[in-house]
Amino acid sequence: MFNSVRGTLCHKGADTIRIDNNGVEWDFAVPARSVDSFGRLGDEARVLCWLLHWDDQMRLFGFVSEAERSIFIELMTVDGIGPKQALKILGGIGADDLEQALETEDLARLESIPGLGKKTAQKLVFSLKGKLPSHLAGPAGMASGPHDDIVRALVDMGYDRRRVLEAVTKLDTMENLPVAPADRERELFRRAIVEMSSP
């Protein structure tokens, strides 16, 4: 499919934007708190896309960063949360704050998000704690940690992010690791899997 659309920002609503790309106007549903991040009307903007295809219609969702899009997709894996509610959640709390609230099990902060009740807040913590993209990622979702690829791969395999970070950090200080960067990464990854698999 397509990953992003770049063009002139020609409309800003409460939770929508439109991008004019060579005479074709693309309409996106976006998190309300991200609308201004796309710039001012007339600016060139890049929108990361996610397409939802129902039986009778299609809807484009837009995001300002890879991290924001990834969190949106993760939110929809939680039972009872669809794209509209996922977008509302991201409209009510930033990605960094959401991850912090999940990691600290701050139900009060989650319940303060409009439309999010106690049961749904508990579901979010149970389903997503340790699984969201790290808040250390930059505005374009680029890694900033020295072993972010290893961490991401292990989290994708189902391991808790916090445990993965602790394990990789500890293993990186051990002696007899290869000096060559590529070999070092492979060995760290191997040792991290062993570490995470042990009881």
MDTraj code that builds the backbone (N, CA, C; nanometers):
import mdtraj as md
import numpy as np

residues = "MET PHE ASN SER VAL ARG GLY THR LEU CYS HIS LYS GLY ALA ASP THR ILE ARG ILE ASP ASN ASN GLY VAL GLU TRP ASP PHE ALA VAL PRO ALA ARG SER VAL ASP SER PHE GLY ARG LEU GLY ASP GLU ALA ARG VAL LEU CYS TRP LEU LEU HIS TRP ASP ASP GLN MET ARG LEU PHE GLY PHE VAL SER GLU ALA GLU ARG SER ILE PHE ILE GLU LEU MET THR VAL ASP GLY ILE GLY PRO LYS GLN ALA LEU LYS ILE LEU GLY GLY ILE GLY ALA ASP ASP LEU GLU GLN ALA LEU GLU THR GLU ASP LEU ALA ARG LEU GLU SER ILE PRO GLY LEU GLY LYS LYS THR ALA GLN LYS LEU VAL PHE SER LEU LYS GLY LYS LEU PRO SER HIS LEU ALA GLY PRO ALA GLY MET ALA SER GLY PRO HIS ASP ASP ILE VAL ARG ALA LEU VAL ASP MET GLY TYR ASP ARG ARG ARG VAL LEU GLU ALA VAL THR LYS LEU ASP THR MET GLU ASN LEU PRO VAL ALA PRO ALA ASP ARG GLU ARG GLU LEU PHE ARG ARG ALA ILE VAL GLU MET SER SER PRO".split()
xyz = np.array([
    [0.0867, -0.1185, 0.0000],
    [0.0000, 0.0000, 0.0000],
    [0.0901, 0.1232, 0.0000],
    [0.0470, 0.2331, 0.0579],
    [0.1310, 0.3526, 0.0652],
    [0.1615, 0.3851, 0.2097],
    [0.2782, 0.4451, 0.2302],
    [0.3253, 0.4729, 0.3656],
    [0.2939, 0.6150, 0.4101],
    [0.3022, 0.7116, 0.3172],
    [0.2797, 0.8509, 0.3555],
    [0.2358, 0.9324, 0.2348],
    [0.1812, 1.0491, 0.2643],
    [0.1424, 1.1452, 0.1613],
    [0.2076, 1.2791, 0.1948],
    [0.2688, 1.3409, 0.0950],
    [0.3301, 1.4720, 0.1145],
    [0.2629, 1.5722, 0.0209],
    [0.2322, 1.6884, 0.0731],
    [0.1694, 1.7905, -0.0094],
    [0.1422, 1.9154, 0.0718],
    [0.0519, 2.0002, 0.0224],
    [0.0199, 2.1268, 0.0882],
    [-0.0943, 2.1086, 0.1863],
    [-0.0739, 2.1524, 0.3084],
    [-0.1797, 2.1470, 0.4091],
    [-0.2865, 2.2503, 0.3735],
    [-0.4057, 2.2031, 0.3375],
    [-0.5092, 2.2956, 0.2894],
    [-0.6318, 2.3025, 0.3795],
    [-0.6358, 2.2205, 0.4850],
    [-0.7498, 2.2259, 0.5780],
    [-0.7069, 2.1700, 0.7114],
    [-0.7535, 2.2348, 0.8195],
    [-0.7325, 2.1852, 0.9548],
    [-0.8647, 2.1926, 1.0302],
    [-0.9100, 2.0762, 1.0798],
    [-1.0295, 2.0727, 1.1619],
    [-0.9942, 2.0339, 1.3033],
    [-1.0957, 2.0009, 1.3832],
    [-1.0709, 1.9620, 1.5218],
    [-0.9895, 1.8339, 1.5295],
    [-1.0197, 1.7390, 1.4410],
    [-0.9452, 1.6127, 1.4382],
    [-0.9312, 1.5597, 1.2950],
    [-0.9223, 1.6538, 1.2014],
    [-0.9022, 1.6166, 1.0606],
    [-0.8068, 1.7158, 0.9949],
    [-0.7376, 1.6689, 0.8927],
    [-0.6594, 1.7578, 0.8064],
    [-0.6779, 1.7121, 0.6624],
    [-0.6480, 1.8024, 0.5697],
    [-0.6500, 1.7663, 0.4278],
    [-0.5205, 1.8110, 0.3641],
    [-0.4692, 1.7266, 0.2770],
    [-0.3440, 1.7525, 0.2073],
    [-0.3703, 1.7552, 0.0575],
    [-0.3295, 1.8638, -0.0068],
    [-0.3407, 1.8756, -0.1522],
    [-0.2108, 1.8257, -0.2151],
    [-0.2216, 1.7158, -0.2883],
    [-0.1057, 1.6572, -0.3543],
    [-0.1286, 1.6573, -0.5049],
    [-0.0712, 1.7585, -0.5712],
    [-0.0854, 1.7702, -0.7175],
    [-0.2315, 1.7678, -0.7627],
    [-0.3156, 1.8402, -0.6921],
    [-0.4556, 1.8517, -0.7311],
    [-0.5465, 1.7463, -0.6730],
    [-0.4898, 1.6466, -0.6056],
    [-0.5706, 1.5444, -0.5378],
    [-0.5712, 1.5769, -0.3887],
    [-0.6900, 1.5923, -0.3320],
    [-0.7014, 1.6314, -0.1916],
    [-0.7296, 1.5077, -0.1055],
    [-0.6372, 1.4815, -0.0144],
    [-0.6485, 1.3656, 0.0740],
    [-0.7032, 1.4108, 0.2094],
    [-0.8028, 1.3378, 0.2593],
    [-0.8678, 1.3713, 0.3852],
    [-0.8278, 1.2690, 0.4917],
    [-0.7724, 1.3161, 0.6039],
    [-0.7244, 1.2282, 0.7098],
    [-0.7945, 1.2566, 0.8418],
    [-0.8286, 1.1499, 0.9129],
    [-0.8661, 1.1623, 1.0529],
    [-0.7360, 1.1537, 1.1325],
    [-0.7125, 1.2487, 1.2215],
    [-0.5871, 1.2547, 1.2964],
    [-0.6166, 1.2774, 1.4450],
    [-0.5225, 1.2428, 1.5346],
    [-0.5427, 1.2746, 1.6766],
    [-0.5564, 1.4255, 1.6953],
    [-0.6534, 1.4679, 1.7736],
    [-0.6817, 1.6108, 1.7899],
    [-0.5600, 1.6890, 1.8367],
    [-0.4795, 1.6312, 1.9257],
    [-0.3653, 1.7039, 1.9800],
    [-0.2509, 1.7148, 1.8792],
    [-0.2594, 1.6425, 1.7671],
    [-0.1521, 1.6451, 1.6668],
    [-0.1794, 1.7385, 1.5495],
    [-0.3013, 1.7932, 1.5439],
    [-0.3390, 1.8758, 1.4278],
    [-0.2371, 1.9863, 1.4010],
    [-0.1996, 2.0593, 1.5043],
    [-0.1084, 2.1721, 1.4852],
    [0.0346, 2.1280, 1.4525],
    [0.0676, 2.0014, 1.4790],
    [0.2030, 1.9516, 1.4505],
    [0.2299, 1.9406, 1.3011],
    [0.1247, 1.9427, 1.2204],
    [0.1431, 1.9326, 1.0756],
    [0.1778, 2.0678, 1.0122],
    [0.1739, 2.1734, 1.0906],
    [0.2111, 2.3047, 1.0395],
    [0.0920, 2.3954, 1.0185],
    [0.1174, 2.5045, 0.9463],
    [0.0121, 2.6022, 0.9178],
    [-0.0457, 2.5778, 0.7791],
    [-0.1639, 2.6293, 0.7570],
    [-0.2255, 2.6177, 0.6249],
    [-0.1313, 2.6763, 0.5198],
    [-0.1126, 2.6038, 0.4130],
    [-0.0220, 2.6469, 0.3067],
    [0.1168, 2.5874, 0.3180],
    [0.1503, 2.5316, 0.4366],
    [0.2799, 2.4662, 0.4541],
    [0.2819, 2.3314, 0.3832],
    [0.4022, 2.2874, 0.3479],
    [0.4157, 2.1503, 0.2991],
    [0.4195, 2.0574, 0.4191],
    [0.3453, 1.9487, 0.4131],
    [0.3377, 1.8559, 0.5259],
    [0.3476, 1.7125, 0.4757],
    [0.4021, 1.6279, 0.5611],
    [0.4063, 1.4841, 0.5331],
    [0.3207, 1.4136, 0.6364],
    [0.2301, 1.3295, 0.5896],
    [0.1387, 1.2581, 0.6780],
    [0.1626, 1.1081, 0.6628],
    [0.1945, 1.0430, 0.7732],
    [0.2062, 0.8974, 0.7731],
    [0.0662, 0.8379, 0.7762],
    [0.0425, 0.7361, 0.6958],
    [-0.0945, 0.6901, 0.6706],
    [-0.1246, 0.5532, 0.7299],
    [-0.2499, 0.5335, 0.7568],
    [-0.3031, 0.4010, 0.7880],
    [-0.4434, 0.3959, 0.7292],
    [-0.4702, 0.2960, 0.6450],
    [-0.5973, 0.2863, 0.5726],
    [-0.6844, 0.1781, 0.6347],
    [-0.8076, 0.2151, 0.6687],
    [-0.9054, 0.1190, 0.7181],
    [-1.0100, 0.0966, 0.6102],
    [-1.0335, -0.0293, 0.5776],
    [-1.1269, -0.0636, 0.4696],
    [-1.2431, -0.1425, 0.5279],
    [-1.3591, -0.0784, 0.5384],
    [-1.4806, -0.1475, 0.5779],
    [-1.5466, -0.2070, 0.4532],
    [-1.6561, -0.2790, 0.4720],
    [-1.7260, -0.3378, 0.3577],
    [-1.7795, -0.2311, 0.2634],
    [-1.8233, -0.1186, 0.3198],
    [-1.8900, -0.0181, 0.2380],
    [-1.8155, 0.1151, 0.2287],
    [-1.6987, 0.1267, 0.2930],
    [-1.6259, 0.2530, 0.2865],
    [-1.4801, 0.2344, 0.3269],
    [-1.3993, 0.3364, 0.2982],
    [-1.2603, 0.3384, 0.3400],
    [-1.2346, 0.4682, 0.4152],
    [-1.1388, 0.4655, 0.5094],
    [-1.1052, 0.5853, 0.5860],
    [-0.9560, 0.5910, 0.6063],
    [-0.8995, 0.7092, 0.5792],
    [-0.7568, 0.7301, 0.6003],
    [-0.7325, 0.7938, 0.7361],
    [-0.6398, 0.7378, 0.8096],
    [-0.5961, 0.7950, 0.9363],
    [-0.4542, 0.8465, 0.9170],
    [-0.4252, 0.9633, 0.9752],
    [-0.2949, 1.0258, 0.9558],
    [-0.2220, 1.0497, 1.0863],
    [-0.0887, 1.0431, 1.0792],
    [-0.0070, 1.0558, 1.1996],
    [0.1174, 1.1378, 1.1712],
    [0.1656, 1.2044, 1.2731],
    [0.2791, 1.2934, 1.2573],
    [0.4115, 1.2187, 1.2705],
    [0.4100, 1.0983, 1.3282],
    [0.5336, 1.0231, 1.3477],
    [0.5075, 0.8735, 1.3393],
    [0.6147, 0.7979, 1.3191],
    [0.6049, 0.6519, 1.3177],
    [0.5593, 0.6010, 1.4544],
    [0.6097, 0.6630, 1.5607],
    [0.5730, 0.6206, 1.6959],
    [0.4233, 0.6364, 1.7194],
    [0.3691, 0.7499, 1.6765],
    [0.2264, 0.7750, 1.6966],
    [0.1431, 0.6722, 1.6206],
    [0.1833, 0.6426, 1.4979],
    [0.1099, 0.5430, 1.4194],
    [0.1207, 0.4044, 1.4827],
    [0.2395, 0.3691, 1.5301],
    [0.2591, 0.2390, 1.5932],
    [0.1723, 0.2234, 1.7174],
    [0.1632, 0.3305, 1.7972],
    [0.0808, 0.3254, 1.9180],
    [-0.0664, 0.3112, 1.8805],
    [-0.1094, 0.3816, 1.7779],
    [-0.2471, 0.3705, 1.7290],
    [-0.2791, 0.2255, 1.6941],
    [-0.1895, 0.1606, 1.6229],
    [-0.2100, 0.0214, 1.5830],
    [-0.2115, -0.0700, 1.7050],
    [-0.1209, -0.0444, 1.8007],
    [-0.1171, -0.1253, 1.9229],
    [-0.2457, -0.1090, 2.0041],
    [-0.2976, 0.0139, 2.0095],
    [-0.4208, 0.0378, 2.0854],
    [-0.5362, -0.0469, 2.0318],
    [-0.5390, -0.0662, 1.9008],
    [-0.6487, -0.1423, 1.8413],
    [-0.6385, -0.2923, 1.8665],
    [-0.5266, -0.3375, 1.9233],
    [-0.5162, -0.4793, 1.9600],
    [-0.5853, -0.5070, 2.0931],
    [-0.6207, -0.4005, 2.1645],
    [-0.6889, -0.4163, 2.2934],
    [-0.8371, -0.4438, 2.2687],
    [-0.8882, -0.5442, 2.3341],
    [-1.0274, -0.5838, 2.3154],
    [-1.1224, -0.4666, 2.3421],
    [-1.2086, -0.4394, 2.2451],
    [-1.3085, -0.3342, 2.2610],
    [-1.2663, -0.1978, 2.2115],
    [-1.1409, -0.1836, 2.1670],
    [-1.0938, -0.0536, 2.1172],
    [-1.0786, -0.0594, 1.9657],
    [-1.1551, 0.0236, 1.8977],
    [-1.1478, 0.0328, 1.7529],
    [-1.0710, 0.1570, 1.7117],
    [-1.0649, 0.1847, 1.5817],
    [-0.9866, 0.2994, 1.5340],
    [-1.0348, 0.4338, 1.5864],
    [-1.1641, 0.4521, 1.5999],
    [-1.2148, 0.5805, 1.6470],
    [-1.1744, 0.6065, 1.7916],
    [-1.1870, 0.5038, 1.8760],
    [-1.1492, 0.5242, 2.0163],
    [-0.9973, 0.5360, 2.0297],
    [-0.9233, 0.4594, 1.9499],
    [-0.7768, 0.4700, 1.9529],
    [-0.7341, 0.6122, 1.9194],
    [-0.8022, 0.6721, 1.8210],
    [-0.7707, 0.8093, 1.7813],
    [-0.8066, 0.9075, 1.8929],
    [-0.9191, 0.8821, 1.9612],
    [-0.9589, 0.9692, 2.0718],
    [-0.8592, 0.9605, 2.1870],
    [-0.8095, 0.8404, 2.2127],
    [-0.7113, 0.8239, 2.3206],
    [-0.5861, 0.9049, 2.2895],
    [-0.5364, 0.8944, 2.1652],
    [-0.4185, 0.9710, 2.1257],
    [-0.4471, 1.1205, 2.1197],
    [-0.5738, 1.1552, 2.1039],
    [-0.6115, 1.2960, 2.1064],
    [-0.6156, 1.3523, 2.2474],
    [-0.6252, 1.2620, 2.3464],
    [-0.6366, 1.3069, 2.4848],
    [-0.5088, 1.2948, 2.5653],
    [-0.4077, 1.2261, 2.5096],
    [-0.2819, 1.2091, 2.5823],
    [-0.1694, 1.1874, 2.4819],
    [-0.0545, 1.2476, 2.5069],
    [0.0595, 1.2312, 2.4188],
    [0.1198, 1.0923, 2.4312],
    [0.1969, 1.0527, 2.3308],
    [0.2563, 0.9195, 2.3289],
    [0.3452, 0.8969, 2.4508],
    [0.4278, 0.9953, 2.4862],
    [0.5169, 0.9809, 2.6016],
    [0.4369, 0.9629, 2.7306],
    [0.3359, 1.0472, 2.7495],
    [0.2547, 1.0408, 2.8710],
    [0.1770, 0.9099, 2.8783],
    [0.1302, 0.8621, 2.7620],
    [0.0561, 0.7366, 2.7600],
    [0.1455, 0.6210, 2.8025],
    [0.2661, 0.6168, 2.7478],
    [0.3574, 0.5091, 2.7852],
    [0.3921, 0.5155, 2.9340],
    [0.4158, 0.6357, 2.9840],
    [0.4487, 0.6500, 3.1260],
    [0.3324, 0.6049, 3.2140],
    [0.2109, 0.6425, 3.1756],
    [0.0926, 0.6033, 3.2537],
    [0.0755, 0.4515, 3.2541],
    [0.1044, 0.3889, 3.1410],
    [0.0929, 0.2433, 3.1345],
    [0.2011, 0.1755, 3.2170],
    [0.3239, 0.2259, 3.2058],
    [0.4357, 0.1638, 3.2764],
    [0.4207, 0.1765, 3.4280],
    [0.3639, 0.2873, 3.4735],
    [0.3456, 0.3089, 3.6175],
    [0.2074, 0.2667, 3.6663],
    [0.1267, 0.2128, 3.5729],
    [-0.0102, 0.1703, 3.6048],
    [-0.0893, 0.2836, 3.6681],
    [-0.0755, 0.4023, 3.6086],
    [-0.1431, 0.5214, 3.6585],
    [-0.2857, 0.5259, 3.6027],
    [-0.3749, 0.4519, 3.6673],
    [-0.5121, 0.4431, 3.6183],
    [-0.5828, 0.5779, 3.6243],
    [-0.5518, 0.6579, 3.7239],
    [-0.6160, 0.7891, 3.7361],
    [-0.5852, 0.8751, 3.6149],
    [-0.4597, 0.8714, 3.5686],
    [-0.4222, 0.9501, 3.4495],
    [-0.4942, 0.8975, 3.3265],
    [-0.5025, 0.7663, 3.3129],
    [-0.5711, 0.7083, 3.1974],
    [-0.7199, 0.7388, 3.1995],
    [-0.7801, 0.7328, 3.3180],
    [-0.9236, 0.7600, 3.3292],
    [-0.9569, 0.9065, 3.3038],
    [-0.8555, 0.9935, 3.3106],
    [-0.8793, 1.1357, 3.2841],
    [-0.8934, 1.1638, 3.1348],
    [-0.8596, 1.0650, 3.0504],
    [-0.8758, 1.0808, 2.9063],
    [-1.0246, 1.0749, 2.8746],
    [-1.0791, 1.1733, 2.8034],
    [-1.2230, 1.1752, 2.7733],
    [-1.2693, 1.0442, 2.7089],
    [-1.3758, 0.9868, 2.7662],
    [-1.4345, 0.8655, 2.7102],
    [-1.3693, 0.7366, 2.7549],
    [-1.2686, 0.7463, 2.8419],
    [-1.1983, 0.6264, 2.8870],
    [-1.2356, 0.5964, 3.0320],
    [-1.3060, 0.4851, 3.0530],
    [-1.3476, 0.4479, 3.1874],
    [-1.2462, 0.3588, 3.2573],
    [-1.2802, 0.3195, 3.3799],
    [-1.1876, 0.2416, 3.4620],
    [-1.1570, 0.1057, 3.3999],
    [-1.2592, 0.0369, 3.3506],
    [-1.2379, -0.0966, 3.2944],
    [-1.1481, -0.0915, 3.1717],
    [-1.1712, 0.0070, 3.0849],
    [-1.0886, 0.0188, 2.9651],
    [-0.9462, 0.0569, 3.0019],
    [-0.9316, 0.1428, 3.1025],
    [-0.7979, 0.1807, 3.1490],
    [-0.7222, 0.0578, 3.1999],
    [-0.7925, -0.0278, 3.2730],
    [-0.7304, -0.1506, 3.3233],
    [-0.6914, -0.2435, 3.2084],
    [-0.7756, -0.2507, 3.1058],
    [-0.7444, -0.3319, 2.9880],
    [-0.6179, -0.2824, 2.9186],
    [-0.6074, -0.1501, 2.9088],
    [-0.4906, -0.0915, 2.8431],
    [-0.3622, -0.1304, 2.9160],
    [-0.3641, -0.1179, 3.0479],
    [-0.2459, -0.1519, 3.1266],
    [-0.2127, -0.3001, 3.1103],
    [-0.3135, -0.3847, 3.1208],
    [-0.2917, -0.5293, 3.1114],
    [-0.2379, -0.5688, 2.9742],
    [-0.2904, -0.5075, 2.8702],
    [-0.2553, -0.5483, 2.7337],
    [-0.1291, -0.4834, 2.6794],
    [-0.1004, -0.3592, 2.7209],
    [0.0035, -0.2820, 2.6527],
    [0.1234, -0.2440, 2.7383],
    [0.1188, -0.2664, 2.8679],
    [0.2333, -0.2293, 2.9505],
    [0.3599, -0.2983, 2.8996],
    [0.4620, -0.2176, 2.8702],
    [0.5886, -0.2706, 2.8225],
    [0.5942, -0.2986, 2.6739],
    [0.4855, -0.2700, 2.6011],
    [0.4821, -0.3063, 2.4595],
    [0.4780, -0.1883, 2.3639],
    [0.4608, -0.0668, 2.4146],
    [0.4536, 0.0480, 2.3250],
    [0.5926, 0.0906, 2.2813],
    [0.6023, 0.1615, 2.1644],
    [0.7329, 0.2118, 2.1207],
    [0.7936, 0.2987, 2.2288],
    [0.9224, 0.2870, 2.2485],
    [0.9878, 0.3610, 2.3563],
    [0.9725, 0.5106, 2.3375],
    [0.9517, 0.5822, 2.4499],
    [0.9427, 0.7282, 2.4433],
    [1.0776, 0.7902, 2.4097],
    [1.1824, 0.7052, 2.4035],
    [1.3125, 0.7563, 2.3622],
    [1.3213, 0.7754, 2.2120],
    [1.2213, 0.7247, 2.1382],
    [1.2234, 0.7436, 1.9930],
    [1.2011, 0.8895, 1.9599],
    [1.2611, 0.9349, 1.8517],
    [1.2519, 1.0743, 1.8112],
    [1.1220, 1.1047, 1.7416],
    [1.1044, 1.2281, 1.6901],
    [0.9789, 1.2695, 1.6308],
    [0.9416, 1.1932, 1.5057],
    [1.0379, 1.1331, 1.4401],
    [1.0063, 1.0564, 1.3200],
    [1.0103, 0.9075, 1.3481],
    [1.0126, 0.8705, 1.4790],
    [1.0143, 0.7309, 1.5138],
    [1.1503, 0.6676, 1.4980],
    [1.2559, 0.7491, 1.4856],
    [1.3895, 0.6962, 1.4687],
    [1.4464, 0.6541, 1.6030],
    [1.5264, 0.5478, 1.5994],
    [1.5837, 0.4971, 1.7230],
    [1.6878, 0.5927, 1.7764],
    [1.6941, 0.6046, 1.9109],
    [1.7973, 0.6866, 1.9700],
    [1.8826, 0.6069, 2.0677],
    [1.8408, 0.4835, 2.1023],
    [1.9197, 0.3985, 2.1895],
    [2.0253, 0.3241, 2.1091],
    [2.1381, 0.2846, 2.1755],
    [2.2460, 0.2189, 2.1028],
    [2.2091, 0.0808, 2.0509],
    [2.1113, 0.0152, 2.1136],
    [2.0729, -0.1200, 2.0708],
    [1.9227, -0.1278, 2.0479],
    [1.8675, -0.0232, 1.9876],
    [1.7227, -0.0151, 1.9714],
    [1.6675, -0.1261, 1.8826],
    [1.7448, -0.1681, 1.7808],
    [1.6970, -0.2748, 1.6924],
    [1.6784, -0.4046, 1.7702],
    [1.7724, -0.4331, 1.8612],
    [1.7612, -0.5536, 1.9432],
    [1.6394, -0.5442, 2.0335],
    [1.6237, -0.4301, 2.0985],
    [1.5100, -0.4107, 2.1893],
    [1.3788, -0.4260, 2.1141],
    [1.3684, -0.3606, 1.9988],
    [1.2440, -0.3671, 1.9208],
    [1.2136, -0.5106, 1.8783],
    [1.3166, -0.5838, 1.8337],
    [1.2959, -0.7212, 1.7878],
    [1.2452, -0.8099, 1.9015],
    [1.3028, -0.7933, 2.0206],
    [1.2616, -0.8754, 2.1343],
    [1.1216, -0.8392, 2.1829],
    [1.0896, -0.7094, 2.1808],
    [0.9541, -0.6675, 2.2187],
    [0.8529, -0.7225, 2.1194],
    [0.8878, -0.7220, 1.9901],
    [0.7991, -0.7782, 1.8878],
    [0.7777, -0.9277, 1.9085],
    [0.8741, -0.9929, 1.9719],
    [0.8620, -1.1364, 2.0012],
    [0.7754, -1.1620, 2.1242],
    [0.7335, -1.0537, 2.1923],
    [0.6422, -1.0678, 2.3049],
    [0.7020, -1.0418, 2.4413],
    [0.8329, -1.0090, 2.4471],
    [0.8961, -0.9835, 2.5761],
    [0.8644, -0.8431, 2.6258],
    [0.8636, -0.8274, 2.7577],
    [0.8352, -0.6981, 2.8200],
    [0.9493, -0.5996, 2.7917],
    [0.9145, -0.4789, 2.7472],
    [1.0161, -0.3814, 2.7076],
    [1.1110, -0.3471, 2.8226],
    [1.0563, -0.3287, 2.9418],
    [1.1419, -0.2896, 3.0537],
    [1.2447, -0.3987, 3.0848],
    [1.1999, -0.5239, 3.0874],
    [1.2924, -0.6355, 3.1125],
    [1.3974, -0.6456, 3.0025],
    [1.3537, -0.6232, 2.8775],
    [1.4475, -0.6287, 2.7646],
    [1.5559, -0.5223, 2.7801],
    [1.5146, -0.3988, 2.8109],
    [1.6115, -0.2901, 2.8279],
    [1.7112, -0.3211, 2.9388],
    [1.6606, -0.3744, 3.0502],
    [1.7495, -0.4084, 3.1610],
    [1.8480, -0.5183, 3.1208],
    [1.7975, -0.6198, 3.0498],
    [1.8828, -0.7318, 3.0103],
    [1.9905, -0.6877, 2.9122],
    [1.9517, -0.6118, 2.8099],
    [2.0485, -0.5687, 2.7081],
    [2.1529, -0.4753, 2.7684],
    [2.1084, -0.3864, 2.8567],
    [2.2029, -0.2945, 2.9216],
    [2.3050, -0.3720, 3.0048],
    [2.2587, -0.4727, 3.0785],
    [2.3485, -0.5533, 3.1612],
    [2.4457, -0.6332, 3.0739],
    [2.3929, -0.6968, 2.9690],
    [2.4762, -0.7807, 2.8828],
    [2.5817, -0.6990, 2.8087],
    [2.5487, -0.5736, 2.7789],
    [2.6412, -0.4890, 2.7039],
    [2.7662, -0.4538, 2.7842],
    [2.7591, -0.4723, 2.9150],
    [2.8749, -0.4403, 2.9990],
    [2.9646, -0.5620, 3.0226],
    [2.9220, -0.6772, 2.9735],
    [2.9983, -0.7994, 2.9965],
    [3.1240, -0.8037, 2.9101],
    [3.2218, -0.8772, 2.9567],
    [3.3461, -0.8930, 2.8811],
    [3.3282, -0.9977, 2.7720],
    [3.4316, -1.0153, 2.6944],
    [3.4407, -1.1111, 2.5822],
    [3.3305, -1.0989, 2.4766],
    [3.2732, -0.9801, 2.4604],
    [3.1834, -0.9546, 2.3481],
    [3.2677, -0.9196, 2.2251],
    [3.2243, -0.9570, 2.1065],
    [3.2992, -0.9220, 1.9855],
    [3.3171, -0.7708, 1.9731],
    [3.4255, -0.7290, 1.9108],
    [3.4535, -0.5864, 1.8933],
    [3.3800, -0.5302, 1.7731],
    [3.3759, -0.6064, 1.6639],
    [3.3085, -0.5601, 1.5418],
    [3.1609, -0.5333, 1.5707],
    [3.1089, -0.4146, 1.5339],
    [2.9707, -0.3778, 1.5682],
    [2.8652, -0.4803, 1.5280],
    [2.8726, -0.5314, 1.4038],
    [2.7704, -0.6261, 1.3577],
    [2.7759, -0.7557, 1.4387],
    [2.8964, -0.8056, 1.4637],
    [2.9118, -0.9283, 1.5419],
    [2.8663, -0.9069, 1.6860],
    [2.8969, -0.7879, 1.7382],
    [2.8575, -0.7552, 1.8760],
    [2.7054, -0.7544, 1.8887],
    [2.6359, -0.6954, 1.7919],
    [2.4901, -0.6902, 1.7956],
    [2.4304, -0.8303, 1.7896],
    [2.4848, -0.9142, 1.7024],
    [2.4333, -1.0515, 1.6904],
    [2.4509, -1.1289, 1.8215],
    [2.5685, -1.1122, 1.8829],
    [2.5947, -1.1834, 2.0076],
    [2.5072, -1.1293, 2.1211],
    [2.4888, -0.9975, 2.1248],
    [2.3998, -0.9393, 2.2257],
    [2.2571, -0.9913, 2.2099],
    [2.2124, -0.9997, 2.0867],
    [2.0776, -1.0488, 2.0583],
    [2.0641, -1.1939, 2.1053],
    [2.1656, -1.2765, 2.0749],
    [2.1630, -1.4176, 2.1151],
    [2.1583, -1.4298, 2.2679],
    [2.2459, -1.3547, 2.3340],
    [2.2508, -1.3623, 2.4798],
    [2.1239, -1.3076, 2.5450],
    [2.0664, -1.2039, 2.4820],
    [1.9433, -1.1449, 2.5362],
    [1.8286, -1.2447, 2.5295],
    [1.8201, -1.3199, 2.4208],
    [1.7139, -1.4212, 2.4097],
    [1.7303, -1.5260, 2.5196],
    [1.8547, -1.5702, 2.5420],
    [1.8805, -1.6677, 2.6486],
    [1.8403, -1.6101, 2.7835],
    [1.8790, -1.4834, 2.8064],
    [1.8471, -1.4161, 2.9329],
    [1.6966, -1.4051, 2.9534],
    [1.6240, -1.3633, 2.8491],
    [1.4794, -1.3428, 2.8611],
    [1.4048, -1.4736, 2.8719],
    [1.4620, -1.5826, 2.8208],
    [1.3945, -1.7130, 2.8234],
    [1.4141, -1.7860, 2.9557],
    [1.5123, -1.7407, 3.0343],
    [1.5375, -1.8079, 3.1615],
    [1.4350, -1.7642, 3.2652],
    [1.3938, -1.8543, 3.3549],
    [1.2896, -1.8198, 3.4538],
    [1.3370, -1.7147, 3.5529],
])
top = md.Topology()
chain = top.add_chain()
for i, resn in enumerate(residues, 1):
    res = top.add_residue(resn, chain, resSeq=i)
    for name in ("N", "CA", "C"):
        top.add_atom(name, md.element.get_by_symbol(name[0]), res)
traj = md.Trajectory(xyz[None], top)
